[in-house]
Amino acid sequence: MATAAGTTALRATPARPPDRFRTIVAVVAGSAPLALVLIVLVLVQQAVPAVKQFGAGFLVGRDWNPVTLSFGALPAIFGTVSTSFIALAIAVPVGVAVAIALAEQGQQGIRAVIGTGVELLAAIPSVVYGVWALYVLAPWSLQHLEKPISEHVGFIAFLSGPPGQTSLFTASLVLAVMILPTLSAVSRDVIRAVPRGLRENAVALGATWWETVWKVVLPSARSGIFGAVILALGRALGETIAVTMVIGNRYEIPHSVFFPAYTLASVIANEFTEATGTLYPAALVELGLVLILVTVTVNIVALLLVRSTAARAAI
């Protein structure tokens, strides 16, 4: 009788209503990759004439001549990747140092000023960065960085001269400044998330502040800092206006970082309004596809590095 009564009670229990919030969240979350797929499909549709004309040779072609309708993406790919990675090489040490200064204990007043200044950098429009880089950063870099480096270590091929005011190196410098807020803000939050007990244990064992940061805090936050680098790299790969204003816009693979170059985004921004006919606009759209391909490839490789680093740290 008790069993029968329990069964009847279970049958009488009303069914739980569907979790509408979870459904809404799933739909909204699925819209992000769907939007990416739709963008890629539209670009593929518009780039069909160029894909049929050049095929895979478009990725290794070095010419960009609208008169003869000869197009290739290799110089723009080289400019995009090289400026981004040079910018990372400059920004990562500075960004991590700023993050440590903001996350660790110290002078509250100085930390507040540095934190506010770095966060305000993210609010500056890209075109303002470009104007500042063209009239302030480029002349300063030419006189105090490019010429001395070229004179003293010009025997190294990629550091040889003659340097120019607009160059791949100048574009990398302004990119480094632009990605600094993202890099430092995310790294700061990651460093703050390191358990306080790890710091206290290191200090209790006699470690100095520097030894605690270098041997305990940074290794614990390594995977998160790599994630910040990935976000900064994504910003650098897609930057357009500021880079266009200072990179020199010469469609060739430079032999030195002090020579003018071109990026995928800069080519599209500079030439899309004057593209006529069928093949020319299609080639520009295909550059957009290549930019997406480069960004996705670099980010996938970076994510794999982050996961392998996190796995090794967990062992």
N, C-alpha and C positions, 0 to 999 in steps of 0.2 A: 504493500500500500504506500509506503514512504517513497519507494522508487517510482511508482506510478505518479504520485503527487509531484515529485521533483521534475519528472519528464513533462508533466502538464504545465508546470511553472515556466520551464525553459521555452516551451512552445508558445506560451502566452507573452513572453518578453518581446517587445517591439524591436524591429531591426534598427540598427544605428543608421542615421542619415549619412549620405555620402559626405566625405570631407571636401567641401567646396573650396576651401582655402588652398588645400594641397593641389587640387586640380588647376586652380587659377595660377598658382605659382609654377606648376609644370608647364602650362601653356605659355606663360610669359617667358620662362627660361628657354623653352624650345624655339621662341621667336628669334633669338640671337643667332644661332647657327643657321636657321632658315633664311634670315636676312642675308647672311654671308653667301649662302648657296644661290639665292636670287641674284645678288650682285655679280657673282662669277658667271652665271648663266647669261645675263645681259651682256657682260663684257665679251664672253665667247661669241655670242651672236653677232655683235658689232665688229669683232676682230676676224671673222671668217675669211674675208678677202685677203688679209695679210697672212693668215695662217696657211691658206692654200698656196699663196704666191711664194712664200719663203720657207715654210715648214720649220723643222728644228734648226735650220741654219740661221734663223733670226736670232737665236740666243748667242751665237758666236760671231755674227757679222759685225764689222767695225765701221761700215759706212752709214751715213745718214744724209742722203742727198734727195730732197724733194723734187729736184729738177729731173733727175734720171730715175726717180722712184726706186732708189736703192736704199734699203733700210736694214739696220742691225742693232742689237741691243747691248753688245758686250761692253763698250765704253761706259754706258750709263749704269750698267750693273756694277762695274768696277768702281765707279764713282760713288754709288750708293753704299756699297758694302764697306769700302775703305774709309769714307768719311764717318760712318757710324762706328766702326771699330776703333778708329783713332780717337774719336770723341769719348768712347768708353774708356780707353786707356788713360785719357786725361782726367775724366770725371770720376772714375771709381775711387781712386785714392782720396781725392778731395771730398767726395760725397760720404765715404765711410768715416773719414776723420770728423766731418761735421756731425754725422750721426752719433759718433762716440761722444763728442762734446755736448750734444744735446741730451743724450740718454744717461750719461754718467753724472755723478754728483759733482758739483762745482759751483762757480759763481752764478747765482740765480739771475742777476741783472744781465751779465754777458750772455748767458744762455738764452734769455728772453729776446735780446736784440738779434742774436744770430738766427734763432728760430723764426722770428717774424720776417727778417730779411730774406731768408731762404724761401719761405712760403710765399712771399710777395713776388718772387721771381716767376712763380708759376702763373701769376695773374697777368703778366706782361704779354701783349699780343705779339704774334710772330713777326709781323711787319715792323714793329718797333725794334725788336731784336735785330732785324735786318738793317734798319737805318743806323742803329748804334754800331753795329759791326762794320758797316761800310765806311762811316765817317770817323769812328773812334778806334775800334778794335783793329781794323785792317792796317791803318797807318802805324799804330803802335807796334803791332806784331811784325810788320815789315822792318822797322828800325831796330827793335830790341830782341827779336827772336829769329826771324828768317835770315837776315843778313849775317848776324854773328854765327849762327849755326852753319850756314852755307860756306862762310869763310874758313871756319875752323875744322869742320868735319865734312867738307864738300867732297872728299874722296869717296864717301859712301854714296852709292848711286842715287838712292831715293831721297837723299838730303842735299843733293847738288843744286846749283843755281843755274841761271840767275833767278832770284826770287821775285815774285810779283805781289802787288797789293791785294789782288783777288786771286785766290788759289784754293786748292783742295785743303791745305793746312788751315787757312783762315776759316773756311766753312766748318772744319772739324772743331775749331776753337769755339765758334758760336754755338754749335751743336752741344758741346760739352757744357756750356753755361745753361742751355735750355733744358737739358735732361737732369741737371743737378738737383732741382727741387724734388722730382720724383724719386731719384736714387736716395737722397738723404732722408726724405720723410719716411719712406718704407723701411729703410735700414734702421732708422731711429726706433720705430715701433718694434721691429724684430729684436733689437738689442735690449729694449726695455722688457721684452717678454722673457728674457733669460732669467731663470729662477734666481732670486736673491741669495738663496742658500749657497749656490755655487761660488758667488763672489765672496761671501763671508767665510766659506771653508778655505778658499785660496788665501785670503788675508790672514786667517788663523794659522795657516801653515808658514807664514812669513813672506808671502809673495808681495811684491810692490804693486802699485796701481798699474804700472805699465805691464808687468808680468801677468797680472790678473786679466787685464783686457786682452792681451795678445795670446795668452795660452789657455784661457778659460772662456771668456765672453765671446770673442770672435769665432772660435771653433764651434761653440754651441749655436751661434746664429748664422753659421755659414750657409746653410741651405736657404734660409730666408733672405740673406743678402744676395745670393744668386738669383732669387726670384725678383728682387728689386732691380738687378742688372737687366733681367729679361724685359721688364716693363720699360726701363729706360731705353733699351735697344729698340723696342717697338716704336717709341716716340722718335728716335733718331732716324730710323729707316724711312719713315713717312713724312718727315719734315720737308717743307717746300719753299715758302717765300723767303725766309731768312737765308737759307742755303743758296737759293737762286741769285740773291743780290750780291753774294761775295765769292762764289765758287769760280767765276770766270766764264762759265757756259761755253766751253770749247769741247766739241765732241771728238775726243780722242783719249786714249789711255796714257796718262802722263807718266813720264819717267822719274819724276820727282814729286814729292808732296807739296813743293812750292810752285808747281805749275797749275794752270787752270784745268778744270775738269767739268764734268756734267753728271747729274743724277737722273734717275728715272722720273721722279716727281717734277724736277725742274724742266725737263724736256716737255712733259705733258703741259705744264703750266705756261711755258713760253710759246709753244707752237700750236696749241689746239685751236685758238681763235682764228689762225690764218690757214689752217689745213683745208684744202679743197680737194675735189675729186672723190674717189672711192678708196684708193689704196693708202693715201696719206693719212686720213683720219683713222682708218683701220689699223695702221701701224702704230699710231699713238695709243689706241685702245689696247692693242696687244702689249704695249709697254706697261699699261696698267695691270694687265694680267701677270706680266713678269714680276712687277713689284709685289703683287699679292703672293706669288710663288716664292720669291726671295724671302719675304717676311715670314711666311708660314714655315719654310724650310729652316731658317735661322732659329725661329722660336721653338720648333720641334727638337732641334739639336740641343738648344739650351735647356729645354725641359728635361730631356734625357740626362743631361749633365747634372741638373738639380736633383733628380731622383736617384741617380747613382751616388751623388754626394751624400744625400740624406740616408741612403741605405748603408753606406760605409760608416756614417756617424752613429747609426743605431746599433751597429755590431759591437 
